[in-house]
Amino acid sequence: MSALIAPHGGNTLRPLLLPEDERDEALKRARTLKKVPLSSREVSDLFMLAMGAYTPLTGFMGAADWRGACEDMCLENGLFWPLPITLSCDEDSAVAVGDEVALTDEGGEILGVLTVAERYAIDKALECREVYRTTDEAHPGVAKVMAQGPVNLAGPVSVFSEGDFPETYRGLYLRPAETRALFADQGWSTVAAFQTRNPMHRSHEFLAKVAIEVCDGVLIHQVLGALKQGDIPADVRVRAIDWLVANHFPEGRVIQAGYPIEMRYAGPREALLHALFRQNFGCSHLVVGRDHAGLGGYYGPYDAHRIFDEIGADSLATRPIKVDDTFHCFDCGGMATGNACFAAEGGKKLLGEAARYRRVAAVATGAAAGRPCRRGDEGKLRISGTRLREMFAGGEAIPPEYSRGGVVAILQAYYDRTA
């Protein structure tokens, strides 16, 4: 029996991708059905259903599950689920309960079939308030909800295309059954997922190395779905991370993979979803840093830490590795966190489970190397992906405290090509 964590809601993954030998016939039949176009977010959710990442869902949510996910973070059957997974259509759509419909992407490719079990109106403002904590349409997640049709279609799906992902990201696009097999081959029983949509700078590297101290291995899990304008393309990120892992991580402790989700930027709620589907990938832990899945000032920097303490103890099996704000401390001579560095706001109170990792962080920074750390921001370099992109765009030199030289070279070549 595998020592890995069981999938969410039971002991069996539920991928909805049809076996390969059934897809041609399914596609031929689907061409005769009414067609329902999906938004980019709905396509990404369909692909997550296809690969089994949303186990145990069998399709898009009905009214009771939609409301439960929004208001109580639970499905009608009581299973924990923090975000609605839904499919919308226009109010005047001719689709009726009992119909089978072909699901298409924005280019018209047929991706799968939905058997319509329910058709229901939704309260978009309620969904936005509960999930995103705002109805401000400047928030991209809110804008997506407000732009969708007023009616949701629910029911089981069968999927026979994952778009270009498997071919474009050959060797990186790994389904939950595949990551579980890799973890088992490595002999891992505890695995930490590290979510990223950016090349890994020194703060990211530090967080992943803290996770290695806690777990048998780390899954560096790349977002391959639609991102924000200005984000680095996935293929460039992959090359940069491959270089970093090969040169600055212990051998055999890191696996890099990608998955097709489109970010919602729902902050705390999305952090919970990230933990939930990482359980299906076989991960026992999720690294949760500052402002995980956040955007602008919509969420507090540690709201994604706190929400794990607000849900029931049996809601999620995958546990957070909560890591405080990270920075390069010139007095420590390396990376530090607000919980391990003397300079942290005069001794900030530890946040929940972060206390468990204080020893690891303190050792990693070399904090015993000399003089006391200066308090406040003096002597510290705070690192962010946004600032790194600004430096590249402005032609600024990238200090070694910010990013490894090999990573900088790969990113600089990308910016030179696109200038």
MOBELDA-V875150 format. One line per field, one symbol per residue. ss: DSSP state (A for helix, B for strand, O for the rest). phi: phi as a letter, one per 30 degrees, with the letter a starting at -180 (. if undefined). psi: psi as a letter, one per 30 degrees, with the letter a starting at -180 (. if undefined). A space follows every 50 residues. Layout:
# MOBELDA-V875150
ss: ???
phi: ???
psi: ???
This chain:
# MOBELDA-V875150
ss: OOOOOOOOOOOOOOOOBOOAAAAAAAAAAAOOOBBBBOOAAAAAAAAAAA AOOOOOOOBBOOAAAAAAAAAOOBOOOOOBOOOOOOBBBOOOOOOOOOOB BBBBOOOOOBBBBBBOOBBBBOOAAAAAAAAAOOOOOOOAAAAAAAAOOO BBBBBBBBBOOOOOAAAAOOOOBOOAAAAAAAAAAAOOOOBBBBBBOOOO OAAAAAAAAAAAAAOOBBBBBBBOOOOOOOOOOAAAAAAAAAAAAAAAOO OOOBBBBBBOOOOOOOOAAAAAAAAAAAAAAOOOBBBBOOOOOOOOOOOO OOAAAAAAAAOOOOOOOOBBBBOOOBBBBOOOOBBBBOOOOOOOOOOOOO OAAAAAAAAAAAAAAOOOOOOOOOOOOOOBBBOOAAAAAAAAAOOOOOOO OOOOAAAAAAAAAAAAAAO
phi: .dddedddilcbdbdcddeedcdddddedddccdccdcddddddddddde djdcecdclddddddeddddcchbdedjddadbdcbbcadddeddbejdc bdcbddcjddclbccdcabbdbcdddeddddciacdddddddeddddddd bccbkdbbcbbcideeddceicdcdeddddddddddidccbcdcdabbed ddddeddddddddcbdabcdcddcddbdejddedddeddddeddddcbbd dicbbcbbbcdcdchcheddddddddddeddjcdbbdbcdhdhdahcdbd dbdddddddccddcdbddcdcdbdecadcdddiadbbdccceddhijddd chdeedcddedddddidddldddddiddibcdcbdddddddddciddcdd dcadeddedddddddddcd
psi: kkflkllkgagkkikgkkkeffeeeeeeeffflkkjkkleeeeeeeeeee fgfgkgkgakkaeeeeeeeeefhklegfkkjfkkjlklllegkgklkflk kkklafffkkfakkjjfkkklljeeeeeeeefglgjffkeeeeeeffllf kkkllllkkgkgbfeeeehkfejkleeeeeeeeeefgkfkkkkjkkgllj aeeeeeeeeeeefelelkjjjkkfakalkflkleeeeeeeeeeeeffglk kgfkkklllglkkfhgbeeeeeeeeeffeefgkflkkjakhkgakbgfll fgefeefffflkfgekeklkjjklkllkjfeegakllfffkfgihgikkk jbffefgeeeeeeefhfgfblkkklafkgkjkkleeeeeeeeegglkjlf fekkeeeeeeeeeeeeeg.
